[in-house]
Amino acid sequence: MKPKIIFRKATISDAVKIKKTIDAYAEEGIMLFRPLYEIYGSIRDFFIVEKGKKVIGCCALHVLGEEYRPGRQGSILAEVRSLAVLKKEHGKGIGTQLVKACINEAEAMEIDKLFTLTTKKNVAFFKKIGFKEISTAKLPQKIWQECINCSRFPADCNEVSLIKDI
Ligand SMILES: CC(C)(COP(=O)(O)OP(=O)(O)OC[C@H]1O[C@@H](n2cnc3c(N)ncnc32)[C@H](O)[C@@H]1OP(=O)(O)O)[C@@H](O)C(=O)NCCC(=O)NCCS
């Protein structure tokens, strides 16, 4: 019998499996390594996909807060981050469903805009889900707070910013 595929919010016992899923791509320089303490600290951000007892995909919705717009109210921004699907499970719609789960949760939380930082290779994937490319200069500076952990920052940065209104 084929193992069941389940999409759900992560729990504490998923943290180590989430780290392994991300590490597989971080070792290739495609994603940033996430320390385990940080995954525990943001465990409520994560959705996972489980196949049998294995985690085969993960994605996080991380709330950043209000954009600073002098003299007027700014939009509430959140980030779709730590999206990873195991290579042998690619092309089955799992990545799309994970991002859609984040979109649905963002809607329920009354978030105005979702953004993501990704590589050129993934731009088409996010555009299919309704994200649009945006100049990074138009996003608040705090979105770059994690960039200092990236070996490519700043001269060799290969990230593209995409945004979606909710
Ligand atoms: C990006 C990623 C999560 C996509 O996961 P996936 O489960 O294969 O995606 P889906 O099956 O939902 O793909 C949906 C569609 O996008 C396409 N697609 C998937 N990845 C793509 C990519 N990198 N570039 C262009 N198109 C892509 C698929 O072919 C599919 O097209 P279709 O609807 O016409 O069949 C996966 O490739 C991955 O884990 N990549 C490595 C980690 C990474 O880059 N994470 C993003 C960090 S922001």
PDBQT file of the ligand as one rigid body, heavy atoms in Angstrom, charges set to zero:
ROOT
HETATM    1  C1  LIG A 201      10.642  25.230  -6.010  1.00  0.00    +0.000 C 
HETATM    2  C2  LIG A 201      10.101  23.884  -5.540  1.00  0.00    +0.000 C 
HETATM    3  C3  LIG A 201       9.647  23.981  -4.087  1.00  0.00    +0.000 C 
HETATM    4  C4  LIG A 201       8.919  23.476  -6.431  1.00  0.00    +0.000 C 
HETATM    5  O1  LIG A 201       8.333  22.318  -5.874  1.00  0.00    +0.000 OA
HETATM    6  P1  LIG A 201       7.466  21.283  -6.765  1.00  0.00    +0.000 P 
HETATM    7  O2  LIG A 201       6.710  20.440  -5.805  1.00  0.00    +0.000 OA
HETATM    8  O3  LIG A 201       8.328  20.601  -7.737  1.00  0.00    +0.000 OA
HETATM    9  O4  LIG A 201       6.516  22.299  -7.526  1.00  0.00    +0.000 OA
HETATM   10  P2  LIG A 201       5.147  21.952  -8.286  1.00  0.00    +0.000 P 
HETATM   11  O5  LIG A 201       5.126  20.512  -8.642  1.00  0.00    +0.000 OA
HETATM   12  O6  LIG A 201       4.021  22.469  -7.456  1.00  0.00    +0.000 OA
HETATM   13  O7  LIG A 201       5.305  22.838  -9.577  1.00  0.00    +0.000 OA
HETATM   14  C5  LIG A 201       4.252  23.577 -10.092  1.00  0.00    +0.000 C 
HETATM   15  C6  LIG A 201       4.613  24.010 -11.468  1.00  0.00    +0.000 C 
HETATM   16  O8  LIG A 201       5.793  24.828 -11.446  1.00  0.00    +0.000 OA
HETATM   17  C7  LIG A 201       6.795  24.223 -12.254  1.00  0.00    +0.000 C 
HETATM   18  N1  LIG A 201       8.041  24.420 -11.550  1.00  0.00    +0.000 N 
HETATM   19  C8  LIG A 201       8.434  23.841 -10.393  1.00  0.00    +0.000 A 
HETATM   20  N2  LIG A 201       9.663  24.295 -10.060  1.00  0.00    +0.000 NA
HETATM   21  C9  LIG A 201      10.007  25.156 -11.047  1.00  0.00    +0.000 A 
HETATM   22  C10 LIG A 201      11.151  25.938 -11.272  1.00  0.00    +0.000 A 
HETATM   23  N3  LIG A 201      12.180  25.930 -10.430  1.00  0.00    +0.000 N 
HETATM   24  N4  LIG A 201      11.169  26.716 -12.389  1.00  0.00    +0.000 NA
HETATM   25  C11 LIG A 201      10.130  26.736 -13.247  1.00  0.00    +0.000 A 
HETATM   26  N5  LIG A 201       9.021  26.007 -13.083  1.00  0.00    +0.000 NA
HETATM   27  C12 LIG A 201       8.972  25.235 -11.993  1.00  0.00    +0.000 A 
HETATM   28  C13 LIG A 201       6.414  22.784 -12.376  1.00  0.00    +0.000 C 
HETATM   29  O9  LIG A 201       6.937  22.221 -13.571  1.00  0.00    +0.000 OA
HETATM   30  C14 LIG A 201       4.919  22.862 -12.406  1.00  0.00    +0.000 C 
HETATM   31  O10 LIG A 201       4.471  23.264 -13.670  1.00  0.00    +0.000 OA
HETATM   32  P3  LIG A 201       3.033  22.734 -14.244  1.00  0.00    +0.000 P 
HETATM   33  O11 LIG A 201       2.009  23.258 -13.281  1.00  0.00    +0.000 OA
HETATM   34  O12 LIG A 201       2.967  23.346 -15.589  1.00  0.00    +0.000 OA
HETATM   35  O13 LIG A 201       3.147  21.258 -14.241  1.00  0.00    +0.000 OA
HETATM   36  C15 LIG A 201      11.188  22.769  -5.666  1.00  0.00    +0.000 C 
HETATM   37  O14 LIG A 201      11.703  22.810  -6.970  1.00  0.00    +0.000 OA
HETATM   38  C16 LIG A 201      12.334  22.879  -4.661  1.00  0.00    +0.000 C 
HETATM   39  O15 LIG A 201      12.255  22.354  -3.553  1.00  0.00    +0.000 OA
HETATM   40  N6  LIG A 201      13.435  23.516  -5.085  1.00  0.00    +0.000 N 
HETATM   41  C17 LIG A 201      14.640  23.619  -4.288  1.00  0.00    +0.000 C 
HETATM   42  C18 LIG A 201      14.507  24.557  -3.125  1.00  0.00    +0.000 C 
HETATM   43  C19 LIG A 201      14.151  25.944  -3.559  1.00  0.00    +0.000 C 
HETATM   44  O16 LIG A 201      14.653  26.478  -4.560  1.00  0.00    +0.000 OA
HETATM   45  N7  LIG A 201      13.272  26.560  -2.769  1.00  0.00    +0.000 N 
HETATM   46  C20 LIG A 201      12.761  27.872  -3.020  1.00  0.00    +0.000 C 
HETATM   47  C21 LIG A 201      13.371  28.808  -2.074  1.00  0.00    +0.000 C 
HETATM   48  S1  LIG A 201      12.368  30.265  -2.069  1.00  0.00    +0.000 SA
ENDROOT
TORSDOF 0
